[in-house]
Amino acid sequence: MDPRQRPYRSVLYIPGSKERALDKARGLPVDAIIFDLEDAVSADEKDNARETLKAALAQGGYGQRTRIVRINGLDTDWGRADAEAVREMEADAVLLPKVNGPEDVDALAAITGDLPIWAMMETPRGMLNAAAIAAHPKMQGFVMGTNDLAKELQTRFRPDRLPMVTSLGLCLLAAKAEGLIIVDGVYNAFKDEEGLKAECTQGRDMGFDGKTLIHPAQVDIANDAFAPSEAEIDLARRQIEAFAEVEASGQGVAVVDGKIVENLHVATARETLAKAEAIEALQAE
């Protein structure tokens, strides 16, 4: 399956140094995993984490889940060694933190070669350069780093995320313009199910493909929020059918539920059904 056509409803961070967590992740109903060598690994565990993660990925068992490895920044003591190690791992992509501009992607690509690159979008400069970063030929996806971004912007937490809207919107525009995958930032209060549902709904309404998660307890909520609902699937089928009937007869205008159906609605309907089918295929594994 084309990486850009598969689902990314739930993208769970897993510490690259914890064998038990790496093993448990094999059985979780997530669409993608970010194997973390950065924030989730202490300085004295960095070297061992690379070997632990490499062995886990070589062992396999992650099925169709997208395997993304987040390295340390290339400006740190561990970044280059991480990048060189990921190049030899059984990974689908490498995730670079704190991307400020396309030159950061160039530096990583010089080490990782043909491996697709994802960018952590979490700095003010990164927001301002989102379009140039998205246009890089090695770029495949954006991950919003909303915790670091909030720190840099000196914002206060608000359930409506108003202080974040401009940054989220800039990255969404850049990602959509280049056909990238883009997933929303984490929700820190992992026991607050209603708060997570609300933020997932907001992210889905804005156009994100899914949400990054910090705890397995969040997976089901994200999977549900970012999957097409039964009502959306039913509407998509009826729109496609109504439009096809009008095209075949050559007369009239397609109307469903009192609303005109045009080419753009049919295109969206087909995308909805394709996403539903991709999710079903992943779950049937």
N, C-alpha and C positions, 0 to 999 in steps of 0.2 A: 504494500500500500504506500502511496506517495505520503511522505511525512506530513505534508501540509493538508492532507485530506483526512487524516486520522483524528480521533477525538483527543482533546487535552482538558477535559472537564476538571480532573483532579490531578494535581502535580505535587507530590509529597516529598518534602525534604527528609533525607535519611543520613545520619552521620556516617561518613566513610570509614570511621575507625571502630565502629561497634558491630562485631560479628553477629550478635543476636538480632540487632535491628535489621541488618542486611539480610539475614535469613527470613525474618518475619515478613519483610517487604515482598517476598516472593508470593505470598498468599493473599496480599491485600488487593481489593478491587479498584486499584488506581489506574489511570490512563498513562501516567508518566511518573518517573522518579528522578529527583535531583539528588544524586549521591554527593554529599557535601564534604569537601576537604578544607573549606574555609572556616566560617564562623562556628560550626559545630565541632571543630577539632582543636584541642589546645595545642599550644606551641610545641610542647614536648612529645606530642603524639603525631606530629605532621608526617614524619618519615615513615613510621609504621603504618599510618593510615593509608598511604599510597599502596603499600604491599597488601594490606588487608583487603582493600577495595579491588585491586587487580585480581586477587585470587577469587573473590566472590563473583566478579563479573565473568571470569573464565569458567567458573563452575556453572554459571547460567541459572536457568530456572525462572527467569523474569518474563518469559512468554513474549507477548506482543507489546508489553509496556515499553514506552520510550525511555531509554537509559541516558540521562544527561549527567555529566560530572562537572560540579562547580569547583574550580581551582582557586587558589589564592591569587591575588593580583600580581602581575609581573613586576611590580615595584616592591614586592616583599622578598624576604629571604627564601620563600618556598615556591613562588610562582613558576619560575622557569622549570624547576624539577617536576612540579605538578604537570605542567604542560607537556613535557617530554614523556612523562609516565602515561598520561591519558592517551597520547598518540598510539601507544602500544596496547591499550585496554580494549575490551569488548564493549565499547560505548557507541551510542548513536550521535552524540554531540557533546561539545565542551561549552561550559557556561563561564563567562568572564565577568568578575564583579567590577562595579564602579566604572563602567565604560563612559568616558567623557567625549570621545570623538572617534572617527573612523581610523585614526592612526593607532589607537589602542587595539583595534581589531586586526590591523595590518601586522602589528608586533606578534600577536598570538598566532595568526595564520602562518607566519614565517616559521613557527615551531611545529604546529599541529597539521600543516599540509592541507589535505582534502577534507579533513573532519569538519562537519558543519559547526558553526559557532552560534551560540546564543549570548545575548547581552543582558546583564543586570542593569536596569535603568533606575538609578538611585541617587543621582547627583544633579544639582541645578545645571551644570554645564552639559551633562548628558541630555537633559530635557531640551535645552536650546539647540543641541546638535542631533536630535532624534532622527530627523530626515536623512542626514548624511550617514549616520550609523546604519539605519535601515537599508540604505542603498548599497551597502558593501556587498560584493558578490558572494562572500562566505557566510553572510548573515542569514540565519534561518528563523530565529525567534527572539522575542523580547520577554523578559521577566521583570515585572515591576517590583522594585525594592522599596516598598513604602515606609518601612521602619527607618532606614537610613535617610530616605528623602525627607521624612518629617523632621528628623534631627537637623538636617542641613537647612531646611526652610524655617526651622524654629516655629513650627505650627503647633496648635493644640489639637487634641483628639476631638473629633465631632462625628457622631453617627452618620451624618450625611456626607462626610468627607469633603466638604466644601473647600477647605484649603488645598486639597489635592487635585481638584477637578481640572485645573489648567494643565498640570503635569500629566495626568492620566490621558487627557484629551490629546495633547501633543504627541504622546507615544502611540496612541491609537491611530491617529491620522497617519503617522509615519509608517507604522506597521501595515495598515490596510493599503496604503499607497504602493507598497512593495510586495504585498502578498505574503507577509510574515505571519507566523503564529505569535500571539500575544496573550500572556496570562497575568492575571491580577495579583496584587501583593497578598501577604498573609493576613489572617485575622488572629490577633494575639490571644484573645480570651477564648481558649479552646473549649471551655465548658459552657460558654454562652451560645447555645444553639440558635436562639432567636436572632441574636445579633449577627451571627454568621450567615443565617438565611437571608437577612436583610441586605448584608453587604454582597453576598453572592448574586442576589437579584439585581442589585444596582449594577454590579459588574457585567452581568449578562445583558442587561438593558443597554449598557453603554457600548457593548460590542466585543467584550473580552471572550476569548475562547475557553477560558477556565480560570481556576484559582490555585495559587500555591498554598500548601497546607503544612502545618507544623505538627499535627497529631492525627493518628489514624481515626480518631473519633469524629473528625471533620469530613471524612471522605464521602459518606453517603449523602450528606447535605449538598456538597459541591456537585457530586454526580447528578443528583436530581435537578439542581438549579440550572445547570448548563446543558442538560439534555432537552431535546424538543419534547414538549408535553403531548399527551394524547390528542388534546384539542388542536394543537399546532400541526400535528401529523395529519389529522383528519381534514383540516382546512387546506393543507397543502395538496392533498390528493384531490379534493373537490375542485380546487383552482385549476390544477393541471387538466382534469377531466373536462371542465367547463370550457376552458380555452381551446382544447383540442376539438371539441364538438363544433365550436364556432368557426374554427379554421377549416374544418372539413366541409362545413356547409357553405362557407364563404359569405355568410349573412349575419348581421346583428353584432352585438357586443357581448362578451362574456361577463356575466354578473354572478357573484356568489355572496350570499348573506347581504344583499342590497348594495354591494360595492363592486365597482368595475374592476375586472382583472385584466391587466396589461402584461406585456412581455416581461417587464421587470419583476412583477409579482410571481410569474411562472418560474423565473430564474431562481428567486428566493425559495419558492416552494420545492424546487428540485434539490436545492442545497439542504433544505430541512430534511427531506427524505433520505438523502445521501448520508447525512450525519447520523440519522436514526439507524440506518443500516450498518454503518461503521461501528456504532456503539453495540448493536446487537451481535455483530461478528466478534467483537472483543470480549463480550460477556459469555459467548458460547464456547470460548476457548477451553 
